[in-house]
Amino acid sequence: MISEGPDESVWAKVRGLDPALPPYPLVRHLLDTAAMALHLWDVYLSDNQRLSIAKGMGLADDPDKARGVVGLCAGLHDIGKLSGFQFCSRHGAEHLQAPGPPLQGSVRTR
């Protein structure tokens, strides 16, 4: 059976969120962060700031590639949470789904 999407039971955030709701999924957190980094690159940074960052990466001649690397790094910043970290919060661990397709009759509300 082919999965319909990423496993959203793997979580990134629980603290400060409504405890009646499932934790915030890691995949969404990583995508949100990458999107925000790219938005900041495009809207907030000046041309000189973008060039300075690109130079620091050795990509002064390819600012589009530098932008992509910034987005990638931001998007992967919490990938380490895909580990035993998932069991650091009882609330988060309770929402983890076992590998494989959801059990028949189970409902996921995300």
C-alpha positions in Angstrom: 0.0 0.0 0.0 1.3 3.4 -0.9 1.3 6.1 1.8 -0.9 9.1 1.1 1.6 11.5 2.6 4.2 11.9 5.3 3.7 10.5 8.8 2.4 13.5 10.7 2.5 11.6 14.0 6.2 12.4 14.3 6.1 15.7 16.2 8.2 18.8 16.6 6.3 21.0 19.1 4.1 20.3 22.1 5.1 23.0 24.6 2.8 26.0 24.5 0.1 24.3 22.4 -3.4 23.2 23.4 -2.9 19.9 25.2 -6.2 18.7 23.8 -4.8 18.8 20.3 -2.1 16.5 18.8 1.4 17.9 18.8 2.6 20.0 15.8 4.0 17.6 13.1 7.7 17.7 12.4 7.3 17.7 8.7 5.1 20.8 8.9 7.5 22.5 11.2 10.4 21.9 8.9 8.5 23.1 5.8 7.3 26.2 7.8 10.8 27.0 8.8 12.2 26.6 5.2 9.4 28.8 3.8 10.1 31.5 6.4 13.8 31.5 5.7 13.2 31.9 2.0 10.7 34.7 2.7 13.2 36.5 4.9 15.8 36.1 2.2 13.5 37.5 -0.5 11.8 40.3 1.5 13.8 41.3 4.5 17.5 41.0 3.6 19.1 43.7 1.4 21.0 42.9 -1.7 24.3 43.5 0.2 23.2 41.2 3.0 22.3 38.4 0.6 25.6 38.9 -1.3 27.5 38.7 2.0 25.8 35.5 3.0 26.4 34.0 -0.5 30.1 35.0 -0.3 30.4 33.3 3.1 29.1 30.1 1.4 31.5 30.5 -1.5 28.5 31.1 -3.8 29.0 34.8 -4.6 28.5 34.0 -8.3 25.3 32.1 -7.7 23.0 33.9 -5.3 20.0 31.6 -6.3 22.0 28.6 -5.1 22.9 30.4 -1.9 19.2 31.1 -1.4 18.4 27.4 -1.9 21.1 26.4 0.6 19.7 28.8 3.2 16.2 27.3 2.7 17.5 23.7 2.9 19.6 24.3 6.0 16.6 26.1 7.7 14.3 23.3 6.7 16.6 20.6 8.1 17.4 22.4 11.3 15.4 20.1 13.6 15.7 16.8 11.6 17.4 15.4 14.7 14.0 15.3 16.4 13.4 12.2 14.2 15.0 10.2 16.9 14.6 9.1 20.6 13.6 12.8 21.1 10.1 11.6 20.1 9.8 10.0 23.6 10.8 13.1 25.6 7.2 14.2 26.0 4.5 11.8 27.1 1.9 13.8 25.2 4.0 13.6 22.0 4.8 10.0 22.4 1.2 9.1 22.9 0.4 10.4 19.4 3.1 8.5 17.6 1.7 6.0 15.0 3.3 2.6 14.5 5.0 2.1 11.2 2.7 1.0 8.4 -0.8 1.9 7.4 -3.2 3.2 10.0 -5.3 0.6 11.8 -8.7 0.0 10.4 -11.2 2.3 12.1 -8.6 4.6 13.5 -9.0 8.3 12.9 -6.2 10.8 12.6 -7.3 14.4 13.2 -4.5 16.5 11.7 
